[in-house]
């Protein structure tokens, strides 16, 4: 998926595009299993970010 955000700086606003993706993961602690999402974003400049969340898929954006 591709997302676009507006970044506001000193008296100007620019648009930044991100390539995004998400994959289901499971995490287990002391016999309890958690269903999570690993979300990745990448800008065309090469900047990358990872987020591990338990938010429902519909609310990720």
C-alpha positions, 0 to 999 in steps of 0.5 A, a space after each residue: 500500500 502507498 500512503 501520502 502525508 503532509 509534512 509542515 516545516 518552516 512556512 511550507 508544507 511538502 508531501 511525503 510518500 511511503 510504501 507500507 505493508 503489514 504481516 500477522 505475527 504471534 508472540 508468546 510470553 509464559 504460555 500466553 499468545 498474542 496476535 500482533 501486526 508487524 507494520 513496515 514503512 519505507 520512504 523513497 529516500 531509503 528511510 525505514 520504520 517498523 512498528 509492532 502493534 496489536 491494533 485491528 487491521 482496519 485501524 492501522 492507517 
